Amino acid sequence: MPTSRRLSTPKIEARWPAVVVWLSGWGLLWHLDGVLNLGNLALLLVLASAIAGVWLSALVSVACSALSVLMFNWFFVEPRYTFSVHLHQDQLLLLTMMGVSAVVSYVMARLRVLADLESQHAQASELLRELGEHLRETPDVVEQGRYVQSVLTKDSGREISMLLLDEDGVSAHWIGEHQDVDAQGLWACIKQFGALGPGTGRHVNQSTLFLPLRGRMRAFGAVAFHGRMSQALSSNQRDHLQHMCDVFGMELERSQTLRLAQQAKEDAHSQTLRNTLLTSISHDYRTPLANLMGAASVIHDQASRLSTEKITDLAQTVLDEAQHLNRMTTNTLQLARLDVAPLQIKKDWESLQEILGSVLAKARHRYPQRQMVITVPDELPLIYCDAILLVQLLDNLIENAIKYSPNSTPIEIQAQAPSKTLDVRVIDQGPGIADVWKLKVFQAFERVHGDASHADATDETQLRRGMGVGLAVCKAIAKVHDAKLWVQDRHPHGAIMCLSLPVLQQPNVMMET
């Protein structure tokens, strides 16, 4: 379970180091009085002001700098123990000290605040990511709600009441203690699809803050943050809490959609089942879209405050999620196209070496660090096929092998032509596939969760992604080519995807004279 970290408005909490710096600076001034001239003593005081500003607010830093100049005038500038200054150069020195000390102290304090802000934004992004991952791993809605309640409680420092709606939008689950006034505010927040309470511009006279759990089109619940008016949350805190509520709302919407799709799957006939499942597929785009939109939003809103490394990480997230969406879209559309009868595909005589070369080029571009061992003879018969579809088939097989095997193991691609077939094998060293799943893996919307003991953390995450259509598309492509596709075990562990393409009578090559 991710550890919640409270996010608060940037402020200077520890001031005792500034006191130590001031006392040390004044002690050094008394010790060096008579040893250094007045100008050098003034520089020591300015240095102490700059260092102390690291632990003080801007206003306090400027005030302390002004007070230190007055004290310096009293104790060290002739005539001593008065605020009178006889020499013009001493007047100029004091004025310069006042200006430099105030500016330096203010700048140091502001730099501290800006550094805290950047840390806060980075922390907020990490909290949202961890929250989304944990919610996807927890199927029970009530457990999700309790977890979100604990996170929001730690993050806001407030007592939390939560209302979660069922699929009908009327029945509700309550999490946390609540009163009638809380229920009224939560229902009003859901109906208005917006925040209520202090700082929101609506119902600002009450002490409780209400935030909706927003999905795409409606609220799936609401959260009440109890507290006193004197402890009103800042705008940044409210925005952060609303972002976390939105992550939960999107997950509730996705979960409810999936539950409705499952119920429809059990009750509907074949055609109704197909339409319902295709509808549910669209909702599986929500999670990568939410991640993509979240990363892009952080870059757009906070680019000036983020480090180059953080911006690069967020940009990589955008690229990865966009590529993931593209693959899901391509496979889904292709599955629908291949299922339409009669199907017209564009076949021609093609070289398997060229097709494999195209597939491997794309795979190496996506996974430059992944080792691939290729065993393909120089002389192979031509195959009569749709090259675009065959590229997609092999690309899905290699993608599947990479997804379900540790990064440290190679992917093997072998090809041979024993007789009237051209056989291609894609071999991985992942957890393998149980016998009961060997046929189901080629059915649409089926996902195999293998033994994760053979996979690293990245692989476990990948196991939960996708819609279970990749191998179904492979099976459909093989079918329209009169080819066979099946899975075998690799010992001691792993899987072998076997593709057997028919070899037809080879075309005559006409040479021009």
Secondary structure, 3 states (H helix, E strand, C coil): CCCCCCCCCCCCCCCHHHHHHHHHHHHHHHHHECCECHHHHHHHHHHHHHHHHHHCCHHHHHHHHHHHHHHHHHHHCCCCCCCCCCCHHHHHHHHHHHHHHHHHHHHHHHHHHHHHHHHHHHHHHHHHHHHHHHHHHCCCHHHHHHHHHHHHHHHHCCEEEEEEECCCCCCEEEECCCCHHHHHHHHHHHHHCCCEECCCCECCCCCCEEEEEECCCCEEEEEEEECCHHHCCCHHHHHHHHHHHHHHHHHHHHHHHHHHHHHHHHHCCHHHHHHHHHHHHHHCCHHHHHHHHHHHHHHHHHHHHCCHHHHHHHHHHHHHHHHHHHHHHHHHHHHHHHCCCCCCCCCEEECHHHHHHHHHHHHHHHCCCCCEEEECCCCCCCEEECHHHHHHHHHHHHHHHHHCCCCCCCEEEEEECCCCEEEEEEECCCCCCCHHHCCHHHCCCCCCCCCHHHCCHHHHHHHCCCCCCHHHHHHHHHHHCCCEEEEEECCCCCEEEEEEEECCCCCCCCCCC
